[in-house]
Amino acid sequence: MIYFTSEPLNHRIPHSKMYEKAIYVSEHSKEKLMATLRMRQNEYLGDSMGTPDWNSMEIRIGDKEGRFNTHRKRIWTAVQGLQIGTILEEGWEREYTLMGRVADVYLLKLFTPLDEESVKEFLSGLEYDDSGERVADLDLYFKDRKISWKERGKEGGLSKAELGLAARKSMLSKLDKYSLSKMRKLDEELKLAKR
């Protein structure tokens, strides 16, 4: 039997927090079970989180230092640690800058029940390190539109860096111990890889 819950899986979950319905598994091999679950993973994930309304968003990583793999791991760690969805696809793409140059960006496709503002908030937290230095350009696209956080700063009188640091603090406080430890190691990796 496979049970579902809306609770984060990074701690003990009492039986009372499990959904009444479960999946009966008749497969006896791990390979067959995993293949069956993969085919219907998004359906099960949506049902387990209590919402059929999932959003597909694109995260584009830009880094003049070329530390794409470390940023990719940081995003994966945040998505898994916050338990906010799943990354369905990733790969390289070329993008034109405002100066008319071609730049390589790394693209991740996120499938999440969150709205675009919530996703942009945690991404803004990943754009900065603990000292307030911007370490990456993480753009979010939803329905072919780039999501900006500039308006939020104007409302509160905060700079983009101050917003990023506040978002970072909030995001880190919500990670489980394992994900937080992993994020700290990846942040150190970023510092060491700086040219």
N, C-alpha and C positions, 0 to 999 in steps of 0.2 A: 504494500500500500504506500502511496505517496500522498502526503498531506500538504495543504497550503495554508499560509498565514500572511497577514499584512505586516507582521512584526519583522524587524530586522533579524537576520539569521546569525548575528555575531554574539548572541547570548542565549541562555536557556529560555525556552518558550514553553509556558504551561499549556496543557492540553486544552484548556478553556479558550485559548487564543487561536486555536486551529479552526479552519472552516469545517463545517459539518460534512461536506462532500469531499471525497478523496478519489484518487485514481487507483483502480485495481490493476496491478501489473501481472500479466500472464507470461511475459518473456522470462526465460531462465538464464540467458547469457547477458553479460554486461554490455556487450557490443550491440545486441539487438535492442536492449532496453534504451541505450543511449541514442541509437538511430531513431527509434520511435519518438523519444522525447524531443530530439532536435527538430524533427519534422513539425512538431506542434508547439515549440517552445514559446513563441510569441503569444499564441492563444492562451496557454497555461499561465504565462507570466502576467498577462493582462487580467485574467480571471483571478489570479492569486492576489493581485493588488487592488481588486475591487473596482476596476475601471476599464471599460472597453475603449476609452478615448486616449489613444497613444499618439504622440507626435514624433515625426521624423525630422531631425535637425542635422545640419552639417557644421562641424567644427573644423576650422582651417588654422593650422599651426604655421606661423611664420617666425623665424629666428635667424637673425643675421650671423649668429655664432654657429649655426648648423647643428644644434643639439636636438634635432627632431625626435630621435628615438627616446631620449630622456623625457621630453615633454609628452610624448605619446604614452609612456608608462605612467606619468603623473596623472594624466587624464583618466586612463584606465583605473588607476588606484582610487581616484576620487569617485568615479562612477560606481565602482564595486563597493568601496567603503561606505559611501552614502546610500547605496542600494537604490539608485534612482533610475535604473533602466539598463539597457544593454547596447553595446556597440556592435552594429551588424556588418559594417563594411569599413575598410580603410585602404588608403593608397595615396600615391603621388598625383599631383595635378599642377598644371602651369597656370599662373595668374598674372594679369597685367597690373603693374603698379600705377599710381597717379602720374609718375614721371614717364610712363610709356615703356618701362622696362618689363622684361619677363622674369618672373620669380617662381621658384619651386616652392610649393606649399604642401604640407601633409594634411590629408583630409580624413576625418573620422565621421561616420554616420551614426548618430545617436538615436536610439528609439526609446522614448521616455514618456511617462504620464505627466511630467512637469510642463509648465508653460515656459515660453522662451525667456521671460524675465528671470525666473528662478535659475535656469541653466546659465544665463549670462552672468548672474551673480557669482555662482561658484567658479565659472571660468575666469572672471575678473580676479578672483582670489588666487588663481593659478598663474596669473600674469606677473605677479610680484613675489619677491622673496621677503623674508622677515625684516630686512633692513629698509624695505620700501623701494628697492631697485627693480625696475621692470626687466623681466628676464625672457619674455616672449610676447608675441602678438597672437592672441587667440580670438579669431573672429567667429561669430555665430551667425548662421543663416537659417532662417525659418521661412518656408514658403517663398523661396527665392528673394528674400529681403534680409539685408544685413541688420542685425539687432545691435543698437547702440545704447550705451549707458550714460552718455553725455548729459542728458536731461536730468538724471538723478542727482548729479553733482551740483547742477545749478540750483536745484530745489533746496539742498541742505548747505550750500556754500562750501562744499568739499571739493578738493582737487581729485583728479582721476586716480592718483597714487593713494590718497587717503581713502577713497572708495574701495580701491583694490585691497589695501591692507585690512580694512574692516571686513570685507568679504572673505579674505584669507583666514582671518581669525575665526569668523563664524564657521567656515567650512572645516577647518582643522578641529574645532571643538566638537563637531558632529561625527568625526571619523572614529571607528573602533580602534583599539590599541594596535592591532596588527597593521592596519592601513596607515595609521599615523606614523608608526615606526618606519614603514616602507616609504612614505612620503618624505620623511626627514632624510632618509638615505638618498633618495632621488634628488632632493634639494642640494645635498652635499655634492652629489655627482655633477649637478649643474655648475656649481661654483668651481669645481676642479677642472671642468671641461671648458671653462671660459678662456678665450684666446687672449 
